[in-house]
Amino acid sequence: MDLTSIKDPIFLKDMTIPELEQLAQEIRQFLIEQLSVTGGHLAPNLGVVELTLALHKVFNSPKDKLIWDVGHQSYVHKILTGRTAQFDTLRQYKGLSGFPKRNESEHDVWETGHSSTSLSAAMGMAIARDLKKENDFIIPIIGDGALTGGMALEALNHIGHEKKDMIIILNDNEMSIAPNVGALHNMLGRIRTAGKYRKAKEDIEYLMKKIPTFGNRIATIAERMKDRLKYLLVSGLFFEELGITYLGPVDGHNMTALMENMSYAKKRKGPVLIHVLTQKGKGYKPAESDVIGTWHGTGPYKIESGDFIKPVEAPPSYSGVVCDTLQKLARKDDRIVVVSPAMVVGSKLVPFAKEFPDRLFDVGIAEQHAATVAAGLATQGMKPVLSIYSTFMQRAYDQIVHDICRQKLNVVLAVDRAGLVGADGETHQGVFDVNFLRSLPNIVIMMGKDENECQNLIYTAMQYHDGPIAIRYPRGNGYGVPMDQTLKEIPLGSWEVVKDGTDLAILSFGPLLHDALDAARQLKLEGIHAKVINARSIKPLDRDMLEDLSEQNIPILTVEECALEGGFGSSVLEYLHDQGNHDHLVDRMGIPDRFIEHGSVKELLHEIGLTPEHIYLRAKHLLSKHHSPTRRQRA
């Protein structure tokens, strides 16, 4: 079948099971070939091909609402809703998003990128449906990993209480980004091996109806008897006790079984959960045999061998440098422990986990819990490192405020993926952490200019004993700079002049510092001497250096790969204002007040005006204002 000819899923209604199975194979082959070029979330999508086909066969999207949790498994859904021709642009600048997008299709009814939101969204939609007296089906699709998230459990509690009509698909592949952990995961494992029970349950109910209902006593005995048998036969008792009808486990690659259970669920009143067992990476051997999550999301790869296409002899990744530094320090200090919310693989912590299996705690998709576990460890004299993506740290904000900063606990926040991340787009850009952290009392925020300074900042953080400290580092590889063999402590609140100058000062940190240096070199060609400062201490500011700049009265340009509103540049303005220097000329460059979509980091920086050329032009404009006759007269 020509997949590009698909406009909407209505054509599935007339397809036979063999035809659907053939289509499933064609979709798998398309995904394997296409993602070998563009990269993307291969394994999650290979695992849900039959499930997605069955959903679109049995239900009527977009009237019936399919709500994908996390959303990285929505590629098959996108193919069936007319977007195959756009897959050449998947996760590329101005191209097809790797997640559901409401402005892409009417079939994308919920946007996501973070886990555990689908059940709450479904509950909101179900309430709205009933208030409007409509009759559509609400179908959230959530993974077993996402089910461990606290928000999902809160939603289950509410769903079971309200008894709204809803069909929950539990896509159980025993993995999220990495292998799942925890008691809930183990509970699902017991259910997986328990076999089907719906038929047995129906037989029990049928037998109970055959018992003559003469008198309350017999009726009560019959009901008790049904309950006892239910406890023996019902493998999904956890969900049943919450008030949610459980169906399954169902083979997620058996079209007949999937459609049969979905059709049955449509006839039931109240919330129903269909427990579907799928194989992540199904149909592609390297992805099928993956046990640590390497094939969850990939770059380009060679189809025949499964080898990833990577630059030869690339510098070390920032995440790898952080892990390596923590290993070195942990060998000398047994108080160092690492807490990760299901990102051991993503944050390249596997070597630490292998060397110190008793000192790395993967708490599952539970960022709030992870933050407070780290706080608890700190109260007992341990040195906890909370390794967390910037975008996921947003989910633990209350715990960082209430449990870590308020108690002034010695927790190191290793903030991975700080700044723009590229292909995963707006839900994953790590551009807000400086803004929401810098307003908190007791916290220190720092970011290195390269991988060597990054390792020294991690070392510095482990020596710090006066409250929480956040060390930011970007996604991707460093610059290949020489690495100090003896780690050095960097004074808190200290900046570094990396290029001297007298005409203006450019303040930046992290990767954009290198762009600032490039801009300064362009300015020098025109006789403009810019001082470039590595503002590695985002909080506290280097007040001595700011005072020097204030006394010299040279204009300041701040450049940051963070949200401009309330960011680092704002803190510089605030400081100068509070010191009574209201007229000091300051200009700020950063992420504009909007969400930044997907594309390469280079393309995105160009779009928002954060390149060496943009910095060069902005600096010249700032200088022209500084030397304007009006300003000289005011001075």
C-alpha positions as CSV (number, residue, x, y, z in Angstrom):
1,M,0.0,0.0,0.0
2,D,1.2,3.5,-0.8
3,L,1.3,5.0,2.7
4,T,1.4,8.6,1.3
5,S,-2.0,8.0,-0.2
6,I,-3.6,7.8,3.3
7,K,-5.6,10.9,4.1
8,D,-7.5,9.8,7.2
9,P,-8.1,6.5,9.0
10,I,-11.6,5.8,7.7
11,F,-10.2,3.3,5.1
12,L,-9.4,0.9,7.9
13,K,-13.1,0.2,8.5
14,D,-13.3,-2.0,5.4
15,M,-10.0,-3.9,5.9
16,T,-9.8,-7.5,6.9
17,I,-7.5,-8.9,9.6
18,P,-5.0,-10.2,7.1
19,E,-5.0,-6.9,5.3
20,L,-4.4,-5.0,8.6
21,E,-1.5,-7.4,9.4
22,Q,0.0,-6.7,6.0
23,L,-0.4,-3.0,6.6
24,A,1.3,-3.3,10.0
25,Q,4.4,-4.9,8.3
26,E,4.5,-2.1,5.7
27,I,4.3,0.6,8.4
28,R,7.1,-1.1,10.3
29,Q,9.4,-1.3,7.3
30,F,8.6,2.4,6.5
31,L,9.5,3.5,10.0
32,I,12.8,1.4,10.1
33,E,13.9,2.9,6.7
34,Q,12.7,6.5,7.4
35,L,14.1,6.8,10.9
36,S,17.5,5.4,9.8
37,V,17.8,8.8,8.0
38,T,16.2,11.3,10.3
39,G,16.5,9.6,13.7
40,G,13.6,9.6,16.1
41,H,11.7,7.4,18.6
42,L,12.0,4.1,16.8
43,A,11.5,1.4,19.4
44,P,8.3,2.9,21.0
45,N,6.6,3.2,17.6
46,L,7.6,-0.2,16.4
47,G,5.9,-1.6,19.5
48,V,2.5,0.1,18.9
49,V,1.8,-0.6,15.2
50,E,-1.0,-3.1,15.7
51,L,-2.3,-1.3,18.7
52,T,-2.6,2.0,16.8
53,L,-4.3,0.2,13.8
54,A,-6.8,-1.4,16.1
55,L,-7.6,1.9,17.8
56,H,-8.3,3.6,14.5
57,K,-10.3,0.6,13.3
58,V,-12.6,0.3,16.3
59,F,-12.9,4.0,17.2
60,N,-13.7,7.1,15.1
61,S,-11.0,9.7,15.4
62,P,-11.2,12.7,15.8
63,K,-14.8,12.4,17.2
64,D,-13.5,9.7,19.6
65,K,-10.4,11.2,21.3
66,L,-7.1,9.3,21.3
67,I,-4.8,10.9,23.9
68,W,-1.2,9.7,23.7
69,D,0.8,9.9,26.9
70,V,4.3,11.3,26.4
71,G,3.5,11.2,22.6
72,H,6.8,9.7,21.3
73,Q,4.8,6.7,20.2
74,S,2.5,8.7,17.9
75,Y,4.3,8.1,14.6
76,V,1.9,5.4,13.5
77,H,-1.0,7.6,14.4
78,K,0.5,10.3,12.3
79,I,0.8,7.9,9.3
80,L,-2.8,6.9,9.6
81,T,-4.0,10.5,9.8
82,G,-2.4,11.6,6.5
83,R,1.1,12.8,7.4
84,T,3.3,10.1,5.8
85,A,4.6,12.5,3.1
86,Q,6.0,14.8,5.8
87,F,8.2,12.1,7.5
88,D,11.3,13.3,5.5
89,T,11.1,16.4,7.8
90,L,10.5,14.5,11.1
91,R,11.9,16.5,14.0
92,Q,13.6,18.9,11.6
93,Y,13.3,22.7,11.5
94,K,9.8,23.7,10.4
95,G,9.0,20.0,9.8
96,L,6.9,17.3,11.3
97,S,7.0,17.2,15.1
98,G,8.0,14.1,16.9
99,F,5.1,14.5,19.3
100,P,1.4,15.2,18.8
101,K,0.7,18.8,17.7
102,R,-2.8,20.2,17.6
103,N,-1.9,22.6,14.8
104,E,-0.7,19.6,12.7
105,S,-4.0,17.6,12.6
106,E,-7.5,17.6,14.1
107,H,-6.7,14.0,15.2
108,D,-4.1,15.3,17.6
109,V,-6.4,16.3,20.5
110,W,-3.7,16.6,23.2
111,E,-0.2,17.9,23.0
112,T,2.5,16.3,25.2
113,G,6.1,15.5,25.6
114,H,6.3,14.8,29.3
115,S,4.8,11.7,30.8
116,S,1.8,10.8,32.9
117,T,-0.5,13.6,31.7
118,S,-2.9,11.6,29.6
119,L,-5.3,10.3,32.3
120,S,-5.8,13.8,33.8
121,A,-6.4,15.2,30.3
122,A,-8.8,12.4,29.6
123,M,-10.7,13.1,32.8
124,G,-11.1,16.7,31.9
125,M,-12.4,15.8,28.4
126,A,-14.8,13.2,29.8
127,I,-16.3,15.8,32.3
128,A,-16.7,18.2,29.4
129,R,-18.3,15.6,27.2
130,D,-20.9,14.7,29.8
131,L,-21.6,18.4,30.6
132,K,-22.2,19.0,26.9
133,K,-24.3,15.8,26.7
134,E,-22.1,14.3,23.9
135,N,-21.4,10.6,23.4
136,D,-17.8,10.3,22.1
137,F,-15.3,7.8,23.5
138,I,-12.3,9.1,25.5
139,I,-9.2,6.8,25.1
140,P,-6.0,7.7,26.8
141,I,-3.0,5.5,25.9
142,I,-0.5,5.3,28.7
143,G,2.7,3.3,29.2
144,D,3.6,1.2,32.2
145,G,6.5,3.5,32.8
146,A,4.3,6.6,32.8
147,L,1.8,4.9,35.1
148,T,4.4,5.2,37.9
149,G,4.2,9.0,37.7
150,G,2.4,10.5,40.6
151,M,0.1,12.5,38.4
152,A,-1.1,9.3,36.7
153,L,-1.9,7.8,40.1
154,E,-3.8,10.9,41.2
155,A,-5.8,10.7,38.0
156,L,-6.6,7.0,38.5
157,N,-7.9,7.8,42.0
158,H,-10.2,10.5,40.6
159,I,-11.3,8.4,37.6
160,G,-12.3,5.5,39.8
161,H,-14.2,7.8,42.1
162,E,-16.2,9.7,39.4
163,K,-16.9,6.5,37.3
164,K,-16.9,8.5,34.1
165,D,-17.0,6.5,30.9
166,M,-13.5,6.1,29.6
167,I,-11.3,3.4,28.0
168,I,-7.8,3.4,29.2
169,I,-5.2,1.6,27.2
170,L,-2.2,0.5,29.3
171,N,0.6,-0.1,26.8
172,D,2.9,-2.4,28.8
173,N,6.3,-3.1,27.3
174,E,8.2,-3.2,30.5
175,M,10.3,-0.2,29.5
176,S,10.0,3.6,29.3
177,I,13.2,5.3,28.2
178,A,15.1,2.7,30.2
179,P,14.0,-0.4,32.0
180,N,11.2,0.4,34.5
181,V,11.6,0.1,38.2
182,G,9.5,0.0,41.3
183,A,6.7,-1.9,43.0
184,L,4.1,-0.9,40.5
185,H,6.3,-2.3,37.7
186,N,6.6,-5.5,39.7
187,M,2.8,-5.6,40.3
188,L,2.2,-5.3,36.5
189,G,4.7,-8.2,36.1
190,R,2.6,-10.4,38.2
191,I,-0.5,-9.5,36.2
192,R,1.4,-10.2,32.9
193,T,1.9,-13.8,34.0
194,A,-1.6,-14.3,35.4
195,G,-3.4,-14.8,32.1
196,K,-6.8,-13.6,31.0
197,Y,-9.6,-13.5,33.5
198,R,-12.5,-11.8,31.8
199,K,-14.1,-15.0,30.6
200,A,-13.8,-16.5,34.1
201,K,-15.3,-13.3,35.6
202,E,-18.3,-13.5,33.2
203,D,-18.8,-17.1,34.0
204,I,-18.9,-16.3,37.8
205,E,-21.5,-13.6,37.2
206,Y,-23.6,-15.9,35.0
207,L,-23.6,-18.6,37.7
208,M,-24.6,-16.1,40.3
209,K,-27.6,-15.1,38.2
210,K,-28.6,-18.8,38.2
211,I,-28.9,-18.9,42.0
212,P,-32.6,-18.3,43.0
213,T,-32.8,-14.9,44.7
214,F,-35.2,-15.9,47.5
215,G,-34.3,-14.0,50.5
216,N,-31.5,-11.5,51.4
217,R,-29.3,-14.2,53.0
218,I,-28.9,-16.2,49.8
219,A,-28.3,-13.0,47.9
220,T,-25.6,-11.9,50.4
221,I,-23.9,-15.3,50.3
222,A,-23.9,-15.2,46.5
223,E,-22.3,-11.8,46.4
224,R,-19.7,-12.8,48.9
225,M,-19.0,-16.0,46.9
226,K,-18.5,-13.8,43.8
227,D,-16.1,-11.6,45.6
228,R,-14.0,-14.6,46.9
229,L,-13.8,-16.1,43.5
230,K,-12.9,-12.7,42.1
231,Y,-10.0,-12.4,44.4
232,L,-8.8,-15.8,43.2
233,L,-9.3,-15.2,39.5
234,V,-9.0,-11.5,38.8
235,S,-5.4,-10.6,38.0
236,G,-6.2,-6.9,37.7
237,L,-7.5,-6.5,41.2
238,F,-5.5,-3.4,41.8
239,F,-7.5,-1.5,39.1
240,E,-10.8,-3.2,40.1
241,E,-10.5,-2.0,43.6
242,L,-10.0,1.5,42.3
243,G,-13.4,1.1,40.5
244,I,-11.9,0.5,37.1
245,T,-12.9,-2.5,35.1
246,Y,-9.8,-4.5,34.1
247,L,-9.5,-6.4,30.8
248,G,-6.4,-8.4,29.9
249,P,-3.6,-9.0,29.6
250,V,-4.0,-8.8,25.8
251,D,-1.4,-9.6,23.2
252,G,-0.7,-6.2,21.7
253,H,0.4,-7.7,18.4
254,N,-2.8,-9.8,17.9
255,M,-5.2,-7.7,15.9
256,T,-8.2,-10.0,16.7
257,A,-7.6,-9.9,20.4
258,L,-7.1,-6.2,20.4
259,M,-10.2,-5.4,18.5
260,E,-12.3,-7.9,20.5
261,N,-11.3,-6.3,23.8
262,M,-11.8,-2.8,22.5
263,S,-15.3,-3.6,21.2
264,Y,-16.2,-5.2,24.5
265,A,-14.9,-2.2,26.4
266,K,-17.2,0.1,24.3
267,K,-20.2,-1.7,25.8
268,R,-19.2,-1.3,29.4
269,K,-20.2,1.6,31.6
270,G,-17.7,3.5,33.7
271,P,-14.0,3.4,33.3
272,V,-12.4,0.4,31.7
273,L,-8.6,-0.4,31.5
274,I,-7.3,-2.7,28.7
275,H,-3.9,-4.1,29.7
276,V,-2.0,-4.5,26.4
277,L,1.4,-6.3,26.3
278,T,3.6,-5.1,23.5
279,Q,7.3,-5.6,22.5
280,K,9.3,-2.4,22.3
281,G,11.2,-2.3,19.0
282,K,9.2,-5.2,17.5
283,G,10.2,-6.0,13.9
284,Y,13.8,-4.7,14.1
285,K,16.2,-7.1,15.8
286,P,18.6,-4.6,17.3
287,A,15.7,-2.7,18.9
288,E,14.0,-5.9,20.0
289,S,17.1,-7.1,21.9
290,D,17.8,-3.7,23.5
291,V,17.6,-4.1,27.3
292,I,18.8,-0.6,28.4
293,G,16.8,1.8,26.2
294,T,19.5,2.6,23.5
295,W,16.8,2.4,20.8
296,H,14.2,4.4,22.5
297,G,15.2,7.6,20.7
298,T,18.0,7.5,18.2
299,G,19.9,9.5,15.6
300,P,20.5,8.1,12.1
301,Y,21.7,4.5,11.9
302,K,22.7,1.8,9.4
303,I,19.7,-0.5,8.9
304,E,21.7,-3.7,8.2
305,S,24.0,-3.6,11.2
306,G,22.1,-1.4,13.6
307,D,25.3,0.8,14.0
308,F,24.6,4.4,14.9
309,I,26.1,7.0,12.5
310,K,28.2,9.3,14.7
311,P,31.1,11.7,14.1
312,V,34.5,10.1,14.3
313,E,36.5,10.9,17.4
314,A,33.9,13.4,18.8
315,P,34.8,15.2,22.0
316,P,33.2,13.7,25.2
317,S,29.6,14.5,25.9
318,Y,28.8,16.8,28.8
319,S,26.7,14.1,30.4
320,G,29.6,11.6,30.1
321,V,32.0,14.1,31.7
322,V,29.6,14.6,34.6
323,C,29.3,10.9,35.2
324,D,33.0,10.4,35.0
325,T,33.7,13.2,37.5
326,L,31.1,11.8,39.9
327,Q,32.8,8.4,39.7
328,K,36.2,9.8,40.5
329,L,34.8,11.7,43.5
330,A,32.6,8.8,44.7
331,R,35.7,6.5,44.9
332,K,37.0,8.8,47.6
333,D,33.8,9.8,49.3
334,D,31.2,7.1,50.1
335,R,28.6,9.8,51.0
336,I,28.1,10.6,47.4
337,V,24.9,9.1,46.0
338,V,23.0,9.8,42.7
339,V,19.2,10.0,42.3
340,S,17.7,9.8,38.8
341,P,14.1,10.0,37.8
342,A,14.2,7.2,35.1
343,M,17.1,8.9,33.2
344,V,20.1,6.7,34.0
345,V,20.6,6.0,30.3
346,G,19.8,9.5,29.0
347,S,22.1,11.1,31.4
348,K,24.9,8.6,30.7
349,L,25.0,7.3,34.3
350,V,25.3,3.7,33.4
351,P,29.0,3.5,34.3
352,F,28.3,5.0,37.7
353,A,25.4,2.5,38.2
354,K,27.7,-0.4,37.4
355,E,30.5,0.8,39.6
356,F,28.3,1.9,42.5
357,P,25.0,-0.1,42.2
358,D,24.2,0.6,45.9
359,R,24.7,4.4,45.5
360,L,22.6,5.1,42.4
361,F,18.8,5.2,42.9
362,D,16.5,5.2,39.8
363,V,13.1,6.2,41.3
364,G,11.2,5.9,38.0
365,I,9.3,8.7,36.3
366,A,8.8,10.5,39.5
367,E,10.6,13.9,39.5
368,Q,8.9,15.2,42.6
369,H,9.7,12.1,44.6
370,A,13.3,12.2,43.3
371,A,13.8,15.8,44.6
372,T,12.5,15.0,48.1
373,V,14.5,11.7,48.3
374,A,17.6,13.8,47.6
375,A,16.5,16.2,50.3
376,G,16.0,13.4,52.8
377,L,19.5,12.0,52.0
378,A,21.0,15.4,52.6
379,T,19.4,15.7,56.1
380,Q,21.4,12.6,57.0
381,G,24.8,13.9,56.0
382,M,24.9,12.3,52.6
383,K,26.0,14.1,49.4
384,P,23.1,13.6,47.0
385,V,23.3,14.5,43.4
386,L,19.9,14.9,41.7
387,S,20.7,14.2,38.0
388,I,17.8,15.6,36.0
389,Y,17.0,17.2,32.7
390,S,16.2,20.9,32.8
391,T,12.8,20.3,31.2
392,F,11.9,17.5,33.7
393,M,13.1,19.5,36.7
394,Q,10.1,21.8,36.1
395,R,7.9,19.0,37.4
396,A,9.7,19.1,40.8
397,Y,9.6,22.8,41.4
398,D,7.5,22.7,44.6
399,Q,9.9,20.1,46.1
400,I,12.9,22.2,45.1
401,V,11.3,25.3,46.8
402,H,9.8,23.6,49.8
403,D,12.0,20.6,50.6
404,I,15.4,21.6,49.3
405,C,15.9,25.4,49.2
406,R,13.7,26.2,52.2
407,Q,15.6,23.8,54.4
408,K,18.9,24.9,52.9
409,L,20.0,21.4,52.2
410,N,23.2,20.3,50.5
411,V,21.7,18.9,47.3
412,V,23.5,19.1,44.0
413,L,21.2,19.6,41.1
414,A,23.0,18.3,38.0
415,V,20.9,20.0,35.4
416,D,21.3,18.1,32.1
417,R,20.1,19.4,28.7
418,A,20.2,23.0,29.9
419,G,19.5,25.3,27.0
420,L,18.1,24.4,23.6
421,V,18.0,20.7,22.8
422,G,16.9,20.7,19.2
423,A,14.8,17.9,17.7
424,D,12.6,17.1,20.6
425,G,11.3,20.7,20.5
426,E,9.3,22.9,22.7
427,T,8.4,20.4,25.4
428,H,12.1,19.6,26.0
429,Q,13.9,22.9,25.6
430,G,15.8,23.5,28.8
431,V,15.4,27.3,28.8
432,F,13.4,28.1,32.0
433,D,15.5,26.7,34.8
434,V,17.6,29.8,35.4
435,N,14.4,31.9,35.6
436,F,12.5,29.7,38.1
437,L,15.6,28.9,40.2
438,R,17.2,32.3,40.6
439,S,14.3,33.7,42.5
440,L,14.7,31.0,45.2
441,P,16.6,31.9,48.4
442,N,19.7,29.8,49.4
443,I,20.5,28.4,45.9
444,V,23.6,28.8,43.8
445,I,23.4,28.4,40.0
446,M,26.5,27.9,37.8
447,M,27.4,26.8,34.2
448,G,30.8,26.1,32.7
449,K,32.1,27.5,29.4
450,D,33.3,24.0,28.3
451,E,33.6,20.4,29.5
452,N,36.7,21.1,31.6
453,E,35.1,23.9,33.5
454,C,32.0,21.7,33.8
455,Q,34.0,18.9,35.6
456,N,35.6,21.5,37.9
457,L,32.1,22.9,38.7
458,I,30.9,19.5,39.6
459,Y,33.9,19.1,41.9
460,T,33.2,22.6,43.4
461,A,29.5,21.6,44.0
462,M,30.6,18.5,45.9
463,Q,32.8,20.7,48.2
464,Y,30.0,23.2,48.8
465,H,28.3,22.8,52.2
466,D,26.0,25.8,52.5
467,G,22.8,24.8,50.7
468,P,21.8,23.6,47.3
469,I,23.8,24.3,44.2
470,A,22.7,23.8,40.5
471,I,25.3,23.0,37.9
472,R,23.9,23.4,34.4
473,Y,25.3,21.7,31.3
474,P,24.1,21.4,27.7
475,R,23.1,18.5,25.6
476,G,25.7,17.1,23.3
477,N,29.5,17.1,23.1
478,G,32.1,19.5,24.4
479,Y,34.8,21.3,22.5
480,G,37.7,18.8,22.9
481,V,39.6,21.1,25.3
482,P,42.4,19.8,27.5
483,M,41.0,18.3,30.7
484,D,42.5,19.1,34.1
485,Q,43.8,15.9,35.7
486,T,43.6,17.5,39.1
487,L,40.2,18.9,39.7
488,K,40.0,22.6,40.8
489,E,37.5,24.4,43.0
490,I,36.0,27.5,41.4
491,P,35.2,30.3,43.8
492,L,31.4,30.9,44.0
493,G,30.2,34.2,42.7
494,S,33.3,34.6,40.5
495,W,33.4,35.5,36.8
496,E,36.3,35.3,34.4
497,V,37.5,37.8,31.8
498,V,38.3,35.7,28.8
499,K,39.0,38.7,26.5
500,D,39.8,42.1,27.7
501,G,38.4,45.3,26.2
502,T,37.4,48.9,27.1
503,D,34.5,49.8,24.7
504,L,31.8,47.5,26.0
505,A,31.4,44.3,28.0
506,I,29.6,41.1,26.8
507,L,28.5,38.8,29.6
508,S,27.6,35.2,28.8
509,F,28.0,31.7,30.0
510,G,27.9,28.1,28.6
511,P,28.0,27.5,24.8
512,L,27.0,31.1,23.9
513,L,30.2,32.4,25.5
514,H,32.0,31.0,22.4
515,D,29.6,32.9,20.1
516,A,30.3,36.1,22.1
517,L,34.0,35.6,21.6
518,D,33.4,35.2,17.8
519,A,31.4,38.4,17.8
520,A,34.2,40.2,19.8
521,R,36.7,39.1,17.1
522,Q,34.5,40.7,14.4
523,L,34.2,43.9,16.4
524,K,38.0,44.1,16.8
525,L,38.3,44.1,13.0
526,E,36.5,47.5,13.2
527,G,38.6,48.8,16.0
528,I,36.0,48.0,18.7
529,H,37.5,46.3,21.8
530,A,34.9,44.3,23.6
531,K,35.5,42.8,27.0
532,V,34.1,39.2,27.1
533,I,33.2,37.9,30.5
534,N,32.5,34.3,31.4
535,A,29.6,34.9,33.8
536,R,29.7,31.3,35.0
537,S,28.1,32.2,38.3
538,I,24.6,33.0,37.4
539,K,23.6,33.3,41.0
540,P,25.3,34.9,42.9
541,L,26.5,37.5,40.5
542,D,30.1,38.7,40.6
543,R,29.4,42.0,42.3
544,D,33.0,43.2,42.3
545,M,33.2,42.8,38.5
546,L,29.8,44.5,38.1
547,E,31.0,47.4,40.3
548,D,34.1,47.8,38.1
549,L,32.0,47.9,35.0
550,S,29.7,50.4,36.6
551,E,32.7,52.7,37.5
552,Q,34.0,52.4,34.0
553,N,30.6,53.2,32.7
554,I,30.9,51.0,29.6
555,P,27.8,49.5,28.2
556,I,26.9,45.9,29.0
557,L,25.4,43.3,26.7
558,T,24.1,40.1,28.3
559,V,23.7,37.0,26.2
560,E,22.0,33.8,27.5
561,E,20.5,30.7,26.1
562,C,17.6,31.0,28.6
563,A,14.3,32.7,28.7
564,L,14.9,36.4,28.6
565,E,12.0,37.3,30.9
566,G,13.4,37.2,34.4
567,G,16.6,35.6,33.3
568,F,20.3,36.4,33.9
569,G,20.2,39.7,32.1
570,S,17.3,40.8,34.3
571,S,19.4,40.0,37.4
572,V,22.2,42.3,36.1
573,L,19.7,45.1,35.5
574,E,18.2,44.6,38.9
575,Y,21.6,44.7,40.6
576,L,22.6,47.9,38.9
577,H,19.2,49.5,39.7
578,D,19.4,48.5,43.3
579,Q,22.9,50.1,43.6
580,G,21.4,53.3,42.4
581,N,23.0,53.1,38.9
582,H,19.8,53.7,37.0
583,D,21.4,55.1,33.8
584,H,23.9,52.3,33.1
585,L,23.3,51.2,29.5
586,V,22.4,47.5,29.5
587,D,21.0,45.4,26.6
588,R,19.9,41.8,26.9
589,M,19.8,38.9,24.4
590,G,18.1,35.6,25.1
591,I,15.2,33.3,24.3
592,P,12.2,35.4,23.4
593,D,8.9,35.2,25.2
594,R,7.5,32.2,23.3
595,F,8.0,28.4,23.1
596,I,10.7,27.4,20.7
597,E,9.8,24.5,18.4
598,H,12.0,21.7,17.0
599,G,15.0,22.0,14.7
600,S,18.7,21.8,15.0
601,V,20.2,24.0,17.7
602,K,22.1,26.0,15.1
603,E,18.9,26.7,13.1
604,L,17.0,27.7,16.2
605,L,19.7,30.0,17.4
606,H,19.6,31.7,14.0
607,E,15.8,32.0,14.1
608,I,15.8,33.7,17.5
609,G,18.8,35.9,16.9
610,L,21.5,34.3,19.1
611,T,24.4,33.9,16.7
612,P,27.8,35.6,16.5
613,E,26.5,37.8,13.8
614,H,23.5,38.9,15.8
615,I,25.6,39.5,18.9
616,Y,28.0,41.6,16.7
617,L,25.2,43.7,15.3
618,R,23.6,44.2,18.7
619,A,26.9,45.2,20.3
620,K,27.4,47.9,17.5
621,H,23.8,49.2,18.1
622,L,24.4,49.4,21.8
623,L,27.6,51.3,21.3
624,S,25.9,53.7,18.9
625,K,23.3,54.4,21.7
626,H,26.1,54.9,24.2
627,H,27.8,57.5,22.0
628,S,24.7,59.2,20.9
629,P,24.6,63.1,21.4
630,T,21.5,62.8,23.5
631,R,23.1,60.4,25.9
632,R,26.3,62.4,26.2
633,Q,24.2,65.5,27.0
634,R,22.4,63.5,29.8
635,A,25.8,62.3,31.1
